[in-house]
Amino acid sequence: MADQTFTTVDWTKLPVPEDDGAARHLVGARVPDVALPSSAGGDLELAKLAGRTVLFAYPMTGTPGVALPDGWDAIPGARGCTPHACAFRDLHADLGAAGAAHVFGISTQTLAEQQATVARLHLPFPLLSDVALALANALKMPAMQVDGKTMLRRLALIIDAGVIAHVFYPIFPPDRNAGDVLAWLEDNPR
């Protein structure tokens, strides 16, 4: 069971991220040939996947017993990574039924951290590690610096056979993003 500290969030007390335009260039972009470590084992190349892929990015999932970075709740859009992932977990079957051949989460956390998150949250999909910033830099994904670390800003991509068809950015509150993605998939079948 997920730690209540990370899953129970009062969204009304958090700053809402604004659209800074940092993701506008992504629609229509081809996903680069970048191999990313997967919590399922081995490396995965999003550019080579057939069908429709949902990729949601988040800054970092919290770890029970480890404090979040100082000022975390004051960063617009930072808080809510665990509820974000859990919402995709809870709607995973529905996303597949609506046409998502693949669902992945991605952050700049290490592969070991991603594997621990998959186990702790019982995720039915892999998490990808972009600790080397290979995909983030190649796509110029929105990012932020926190405690000297580069973290992805929260967004979700719909990728059709290697091309980004739709972008959800900014995302708030994070726990509703999976439902928004599901609605978009249902309204935009392939």
C-alpha positions, 0 to 999 in steps of 0.5 A, spaced: 500 500 500 502 506 498 504 511 503 499 516 505 503 522 505 504 521 498 497 519 496 493 524 500 494 531 497 490 537 498 490 540 491 487 546 493 493 548 498 498 547 492 500 552 487 497 551 480 503 550 474 501 555 468 503 554 461 509 556 459 509 554 452 515 549 454 511 543 450 508 547 444 514 544 440 512 537 441 506 536 437 508 532 431 515 531 433 518 524 431 521 521 438 528 520 437 532 513 437 534 513 444 534 507 449 532 508 456 532 503 461 526 500 463 524 497 470 521 491 466 528 489 464 533 491 458 532 498 454 526 500 451 526 505 445 520 509 444 521 510 437 521 503 435 514 501 438 508 500 433 501 503 435 499 508 440 503 509 446 502 513 452 508 516 456 507 520 462 513 524 465 513 526 472 519 529 477 520 524 482 516 519 486 517 520 493 520 514 497 517 512 504 522 514 510 525 519 505 524 527 506 522 530 499 526 536 497 526 542 501 520 547 498 517 541 494 510 543 495 512 550 493 514 548 486 508 549 481 506 542 479 511 538 483 507 535 488 503 529 486 507 524 482 505 518 486 497 519 485 499 521 478 502 514 477 496 510 481 491 514 477 494 511 470 495 504 474 487 504 476 485 506 469 491 501 465 485 496 463 481 502 460 487 505 457 488 499 453 481 498 451 481 505 448 487 504 444 493 505 448 498 499 446 503 501 451 503 505 457 510 508 461 511 513 466 518 516 465 522 521 470 530 522 471 530 517 477 535 511 477 533 505 474 533 502 481 528 507 484 523 506 478 523 499 480 522 500 487 516 505 485 513 499 480 513 494 486 511 499 491 505 502 487 503 495 484 504 498 477 502 494 471 506 498 466 514 499 466 517 506 468 523 508 464 529 512 467 532 518 463 537 519 469 542 521 463 537 526 460 537 522 453 530 523 451 529 529 455 535 533 452 533 530 445 526 532 445 527 539 449 522 536 454 520 541 460 525 540 466 526 544 472 532 544 477 531 542 484 537 541 489 542 540 483 538 535 480 534 536 473 527 533 473 522 533 468 516 537 469 509 533 469 506 532 462 503 526 458 504 524 451 500 520 446 505 517 441 503 514 434 508 509 431 514 514 433 510 521 432 508 525 438 500 526 436 498 530 443 501 533 449 498 534 456 501 540 459 501 543 464 498 537 468 494 539 475 492 536 479 496 530 477 491 525 479 486 527 474 491 526 468 490 519 466 482 520 466 484 526 461 488 521 457 483 516 457 477 521 454 482 523 449 483 516 447 476 515 446 475 521 442 481 520 438 481 513 436 486 511 431 
